[in-house]
Amino acid sequence: MSYRGVQSERIQRQLADVVRQAGHAVTWRQWVSASNDFADLGMGATQHYREQTITALFYQSYQAQGEYQTRGGMIAAGDFAVSTREQLGRQDELVWRGITYRIEGDPQPSHVAGMWMVALSRGE
């Protein structure tokens, strides 16, 4: 069989299957603005987010430090990478399984798959 070049339609169909089967529903907290604090009134600085449910593919980041031991057992170091169809921002957050993850840089486009990849770190 001869090479016919990149088959983008086939790649898009395969990607849709992967996202549907392996993707996780997460809450995307898109940063909108912040307000100043009023120390005299007992109010601190407040971040404002717009929340939306999206599908994301999580995978272990190449920068992750692996796992570490706790009394409850081994847990992941908290560093992940994620691929989404939405372009996440630098101050955005993802909430997955009740845990907040911060975006750790600018998202990088995947031109073949049409998705955005970004590193995450545990926000708590």
CORTA-V115585 format. One record per residue. N is the residue number from 0. RES is the residue in three letters. SS is DSSP state (H for helix, E for strand, L for the rest). PHI is phi in radians with two decimals (* if undefined). D_LAST is the distance of its C-alpha to the last C-alpha in Angstrom with 1 decimal. Layout:
# CORTA-V115585
N & RES & SS & PHI & D_LAST
N & RES & SS & PHI & D_LAST
This chain:
# CORTA-V115585
0 & MET & L & * & 52.5
1 & SER & L & -1.45 & 52.2
2 & TYR & L & -1.27 & 49.0
3 & ARG & L & -2.02 & 48.6
4 & GLY & L & 1.53 & 45.6
5 & VAL & L & -1.19 & 42.1
6 & GLN & L & -1.78 & 42.1
7 & SER & H & -1.11 & 39.4
8 & GLU & H & -1.14 & 40.2
9 & ARG & H & -1.14 & 39.8
10 & ILE & H & -1.10 & 36.5
11 & GLN & H & -1.12 & 35.2
12 & ARG & H & -1.14 & 36.4
13 & GLN & H & -1.13 & 34.8
14 & LEU & H & -1.10 & 31.5
15 & ALA & H & -1.04 & 31.7
16 & ASP & H & -1.13 & 32.3
17 & VAL & H & -1.10 & 29.4
18 & VAL & H & -1.09 & 27.0
19 & ARG & H & -1.15 & 28.6
20 & GLN & H & -1.51 & 28.4
21 & ALA & H & -1.93 & 25.2
22 & GLY & L & -1.29 & 23.0
23 & HIS & E & -2.02 & 20.1
24 & ALA & E & -1.36 & 19.8
25 & VAL & E & -2.26 & 16.5
26 & THR & E & -1.69 & 15.8
27 & TRP & E & -1.59 & 16.1
28 & ARG & E & -1.71 & 14.9
29 & GLN & E & -1.49 & 17.4
30 & TRP & E & -1.15 & 17.2
31 & VAL & E & -1.92 & 20.5
32 & SER & E & -2.88 & 20.7
33 & ALA & E & -2.36 & 19.5
34 & SER & E & -2.05 & 21.5
35 & ASN & L & -1.26 & 22.4
36 & ASP & L & -1.60 & 21.7
37 & PHE & E & -2.17 & 24.5
38 & ALA & H & -1.04 & 24.2
39 & ASP & H & -1.14 & 27.5
40 & LEU & H & -1.68 & 26.4
41 & GLY & L & 1.37 & 23.1
42 & MET & E & -1.93 & 21.2
43 & GLY & L & -1.70 & 18.4
44 & ALA & L & -1.09 & 17.7
45 & THR & E & -2.16 & 16.8
46 & GLN & E & -1.63 & 15.6
47 & HIS & E & -2.04 & 17.7
48 & TYR & E & -2.21 & 17.0
49 & ARG & E & -1.87 & 19.5
50 & GLU & E & -1.84 & 18.4
51 & GLN & E & -2.66 & 20.3
52 & THR & E & -1.56 & 20.3
53 & ILE & E & -2.31 & 21.1
54 & THR & E & -1.85 & 21.8
55 & ALA & E & -2.37 & 20.0
56 & LEU & E & -1.79 & 20.9
57 & PHE & E & -1.68 & 18.1
58 & TYR & E & -2.65 & 19.3
59 & GLN & E & -1.19 & 18.3
60 & SER & L & -1.27 & 18.1
61 & TYR & L & -1.17 & 20.9
62 & GLN & L & -1.59 & 18.7
63 & ALA & L & -1.14 & 16.5
64 & GLN & L & -1.60 & 17.1
65 & GLY & L & 1.51 & 17.8
66 & GLU & E & -2.06 & 16.8
67 & TYR & E & -2.43 & 16.5
68 & GLN & E & -1.54 & 17.9
69 & THR & E & -2.21 & 16.4
70 & ARG & L & -1.08 & 18.6
71 & GLY & L & -1.51 & 17.8
72 & GLY & E & 2.14 & 18.8
73 & MET & E & -1.39 & 17.8
74 & ILE & E & -2.30 & 14.5
75 & ALA & E & -1.22 & 13.8
76 & ALA & L & -1.16 & 12.2
77 & GLY & L & 1.72 & 9.7
78 & ASP & E & -1.76 & 12.1
79 & PHE & E & -2.33 & 14.2
80 & ALA & E & -2.14 & 16.8
81 & VAL & E & -2.47 & 17.9
82 & SER & E & -2.07 & 21.3
83 & THR & E & -2.40 & 22.0
84 & ARG & L & -1.41 & 25.2
85 & GLU & L & -1.59 & 23.5
86 & GLN & L & -1.51 & 22.9
87 & LEU & L & -1.35 & 19.3
88 & GLY & L & -1.78 & 18.8
89 & ARG & L & -1.12 & 17.0
90 & GLN & L & -1.77 & 14.9
91 & ASP & L & -1.36 & 14.4
92 & GLU & E & -2.35 & 11.4
93 & LEU & E & -2.09 & 12.0
94 & VAL & E & -1.94 & 11.0
95 & TRP & E & -2.25 & 12.4
96 & ARG & L & 0.96 & 13.1
97 & GLY & L & 1.40 & 10.7
98 & ILE & E & -1.98 & 7.6
99 & THR & E & -1.59 & 6.6
100 & TYR & E & -2.09 & 7.8
101 & ARG & E & -1.62 & 9.2
102 & ILE & E & -1.35 & 12.9
103 & GLU & L & -1.84 & 13.9
104 & GLY & L & 2.79 & 17.5
105 & ASP & L & -1.33 & 20.5
106 & PRO & L & -1.19 & 21.3
107 & GLN & E & -1.89 & 24.4
108 & PRO & E & -1.34 & 27.1
109 & SER & E & -1.91 & 28.7
110 & HIS & L & -1.18 & 32.3
111 & VAL & L & -1.25 & 33.7
112 & ALA & L & -1.57 & 31.2
113 & GLY & L & 1.26 & 30.5
114 & MET & E & -2.14 & 26.7
115 & TRP & E & -2.02 & 23.9
116 & MET & E & -2.03 & 21.7
117 & VAL & E & -2.68 & 18.5
118 & ALA & E & -1.49 & 15.9
119 & LEU & E & -2.17 & 12.2
120 & SER & E & -2.38 & 9.2
121 & ARG & E & -1.11 & 5.9
122 & GLY & L & -1.65 & 3.8
123 & GLU & L & -1.73 & 0.0
